[in-house]
Amino acid sequence: MAVPIRTAVAGLCAGLVSALLTTVPAQAEQRQQHERAWAVSSAPHAPRARISLDDSTGTLSLTVSRDGRTVLEPSPVGIVTEQADLSKGLRFLHRKDRTVDQRYRAKSGKRLDRAVRMKETRLSFATAAGARLDLVVRASADGVAYRYVLPTGHGDVLGEASAFNLPADAGAWLSTYRVDNEGQFAQYTAATAPTAAYSPQALFATPGGYTLLAESDLTGSYSGARLAHTQGTGTYRIQLADERVDADGPLVTPWRAMVTGDLATVTRSTFTDDLAPASRVADQSWIRPGTVLWTWLAGGRTAGQSLAAQKAYVDYAAERGWPYEAVDSGWYFKKDEWDVTDPDWQTNSWMPELVRYARAKGVEIIVWIHQRDLDTPEERAQWLPTLERWGVAGVKIDFMNSEAQSMLRWYDTILPETAAHHLLVDFHGSTVPKGMQRTWPHVMSLEGVGGEEKRTNTAAHLTTLPFTRNVIGSMDFTPGAFQRVGLRPNSDAAETGLAVTYESGLQMYAGTPESYDERPLARGYFDQLPAAWGDTRLLAGQPGREAVVARRSGDRWFVGGVYAGAARTAEVPLGIGPGRWLVQTIKDGADGLVQDSRVLRGGDTLRVDVVANGGFAALACRWRPGVTTCYR
């Protein structure tokens, strides 16, 4: 009876992992006598990768440490194709080293100006039959990553032997894998997590510091990954979305990345962007991040999809100085209602009039569109030029719900086409960034998160996102839904702070105009939020319990704090620089939001009374005599 390909590969990978986990000390000593090893590190005290080749079996393993303490235990490395099993029987050929030294400027994210310095080692191996494998390893101050490079003729990829062996008692914050990446994060240890497939954005607290597993430079040349785990072990195996990856030509796989360091380093890291290819958009002058009045949860899902309703939303955005308004599902005909034989089919909509109306008031329009309406060349040729001609600023494309190779190839197509038509992009029901925003900077945000729309969110989930999903790129959580009392787990002050705690190139406010007007302190704070950030710092944090993030714009710092659990007096080190600062803090009061102002020195403790599952929002600026507000 034939064994299915996935079963055979999974058995092979599980066997390799088991062999690494069950080695007794005597066997380990014997193996050291037959082992060759290479180390890669960018600097002292930085993460250090060690790649080992067992000469007796020809198998490779990877270990990561920081300051001599374990981050990743010996973990199998290898890939299996139609023509060769490149997870065993390997012999070393040669090594090549180089330094990756780059600077680039982003359009959104944790900071705009980025500096990259990594050490790269390329190790070449071959089987006895002559099949070749290059293992490329990079190490930086905040991470370690590796990828496989294969020449032509290897055939389709059947799977990877790649796995991550974490210390069994390492703290773990995991989200069960979903095709839309919208699961909830929960806390376990590496070994006690239930048997399941998990999102590849998995955070662990190891003796060598925190490490966030991630991918970078994932394209349609390969397949998306998830982490397969069996309860009782600290092992998380790479499982591809496709049983067979079409890859007969030369192949460069995505990076398997580990963002590593203390929690502040992980939170501030741009490692997955730094690994990705440089921007492919030459003229970026039209790419403008900003805040958005998003009308779906504000009433657009019911009576709001009409010209009159949307004009009213535009009026409100213009009054507030918010540069964008987003029109969600329901504004255009369904696919089977199109009459594309009519040369004027695109004009059967009120959208052009709305765009003209909004532009006259200084507001740009972003429109929702279903992926199924952009999944063929003909449909894209109809929609994208039309939207550009109307003057639409961007598209929110929804319901991809797959990281299989076929869908990744669609991403490879839609990204350059939207850039060519000067359309900003926000993906929903989607993959997560994985370096996409460096290569395609017009991608302002992606959902890929259990966001504001979910009715199952917990406060612990909200406090985990800054250390997991939002580490790897912009996250369209859509904060600000004050009207959803009872449907969200946090307080009004915490909801206000989420607009800073969570970064998104298009920060879509999900509230109703009425809910903002009922909370003028939150509304005024939202009015102050900038289009992009110059720097990001973690002031205080513990996944599942608290997250306080500061982001700088010019000479002002915005601070968002979110907490899970009982009421407390939060104590936050004001690590935003020396000197005196005027700090204006919005918190929950007995009858709604209240604000206080105080002058503190950099490094002082900011104390805020936080209600159960609450939080706060603050704005800090340089203080001198006569300065009474940071608001402009």
Stockholm file with secondary structure:
# STOCKHOLM 1.0

chainA/1-632         MAVPIRTAVAGLCAGLVSALLTTVPAQAEQRQQHERAWAVSSAPHAPRARISLDDSTGTLSLTVSRDGRTVLEPSPVGIVTEQADLSKGLRFLHRKDRTVDQRYRAKSGKRLDRAVRMKETRLSFATAAGARLDLVVRASADGVAYRYVLPTGHGDVLGEASAFNLPADAGAWLSTYRVDNEGQFAQYTAATAPTAAYSPQALFATPGGYTLLAESDLTGSYSGARLAHTQGTGTYRIQLADERVDADGPLVTPWRAMVTGDLATVTRSTFTDDLAPASRVADQSWIRPGTVLWTWLAGGRTAGQSLAAQKAYVDYAAERGWPYEAVDSGWYFKKDEWDVTDPDWQTNSWMPELVRYARAKGVEIIVWIHQRDLDTPEERAQWLPTLERWGVAGVKIDFMNSEAQSMLRWYDTILPETAAHHLLVDFHGSTVPKGMQRTWPHVMSLEGVGGEEKRTNTAAHLTTLPFTRNVIGSMDFTPGAFQRVGLRPNSDAAETGLAVTYESGLQMYAGTPESYDERPLARGYFDQLPAAWGDTRLLAGQPGREAVVARRSGDRWFVGGVYAGAARTAEVPLGIGPGRWLVQTIKDGADGLVQDSRVLRGGDTLRVDVVANGGFAALACRWRPGVTTCYR
#=GR chainA/1-632 SS CCCCHHHHHHHHHHHHHHHHHSCCHHHHHHHHTTEEEEEEESSTTSCEEEEEEETTTTEEEEEEEETTEEEEEEEEECEEESSCEETSSCEEEEEEEEEEEEEEECSSSSCSEEEEEEEEEEEEEECTTCCEEEEEEEEETTEEEEEEEECTTCCCEEEECCEEECCTTCEEEEEBCCTTCCCCEEEEETTTSCSEEECSCEEEEETTEEEEEEEESCCTTSCCEEEEECTTSCEEEEEESSSSBCCCSCEECCEEEEEEESHHHHHHCCHHHHHSCCCCCSCCTTCCCEEEEECIIIIITTTCCSHHHHHHHHHHHHHHTCCEEEECTTSSCCGGGCCTTSTTGGGSSSHHHHHHHHHHTTCEEEEEEEGGGGSSHHHHHHHHHHHHHHTCCEEEEECCCCCSHHHHHHHHHHHHHHHHTTCEEEESSCCCCTTHHHHSTTEEEECCSCCTTCSCCCHHHHHHGGGTGGGGSCBCCCCCCTTCTTTSSSCHHHHHHHHHHSCCSEEEECSCHHHHHTCHHHHHHHHHCCSSCSEEEEEEEETTTEEEEEEEETTEEEEEEEECSSCEEEEEECCSCSSEEEEEEEEEETTEEEEEEEEEETTSEEEEEECTTCEEEEEEEECCTTCCCCCC
#=GC SS_cons         CCCCHHHHHHHHHHHHHHHHHSCCHHHHHHHHTTEEEEEEESSTTSCEEEEEEETTTTEEEEEEEETTEEEEEEEEECEEESSCEETSSCEEEEEEEEEEEEEEECSSSSCSEEEEEEEEEEEEEECTTCCEEEEEEEEETTEEEEEEEECTTCCCEEEECCEEECCTTCEEEEEBCCTTCCCCEEEEETTTSCSEEECSCEEEEETTEEEEEEEESCCTTSCCEEEEECTTSCEEEEEESSSSBCCCSCEECCEEEEEEESHHHHHHCCHHHHHSCCCCCSCCTTCCCEEEEECIIIIITTTCCSHHHHHHHHHHHHHHTCCEEEECTTSSCCGGGCCTTSTTGGGSSSHHHHHHHHHHTTCEEEEEEEGGGGSSHHHHHHHHHHHHHHTCCEEEEECCCCCSHHHHHHHHHHHHHHHHTTCEEEESSCCCCTTHHHHSTTEEEECCSCCTTCSCCCHHHHHHGGGTGGGGSCBCCCCCCTTCTTTSSSCHHHHHHHHHHSCCSEEEECSCHHHHHTCHHHHHHHHHCCSSCSEEEEEEEETTTEEEEEEEETTEEEEEEEECSSCEEEEEECCSCSSEEEEEEEEEETTEEEEEEEEEETTSEEEEEECTTCEEEEEEEECCTTCCCCCC
//
